[in-house]
Amino acid sequence: MYQNQLNAYKMVDNSTMSGAETEARVLTKAASMLRECQAEWDVSGGDVQLTDALKYNQKIWTIFQGELARDDNPLPRQLKRNLLMLSALVDKRIFETMAYPAPEKLDMMIRINENIAAGLRGGPGG
């Protein structure tokens, strides 16, 4: 019974959420997934959890790259360029972490995701 109400709320919440808030939420979720991987690094099955978190992060940044590359993207040219360079750095770290996993390699991605999310929400701490 409550599940139907929760699903209805989620649909309304998603339909009224701004694009920036949606982006902030997915970045925050990605940061949380990566942070959880760090906390449970030595737990059995952690490699699957890490792969899932890295793939989720990669999907987000791939979508950002596509949006930033669009001709009709309204962001200033220099900001788009900087974000594309940042996304290349994130991609590099994702592949590096997939090849040679280490918990400290997640720190950079967590900080980037959290800082971008805070900026999208209007400042530090959102």
Buried (B, 14 or more C-beta within 10 A) or exposed (E): EEEEEEEEEEEEEEEEEEEEBEBBBBBBBBBBBBBBBBEBBEEEEBEEBBBEBBEBBBEBBEEBBEBBEEEEBEEEEEEBEEBBEBBEBBBEBBEEBBEEBEBEBBEBBBEBBBEBBBBBBEEEEE
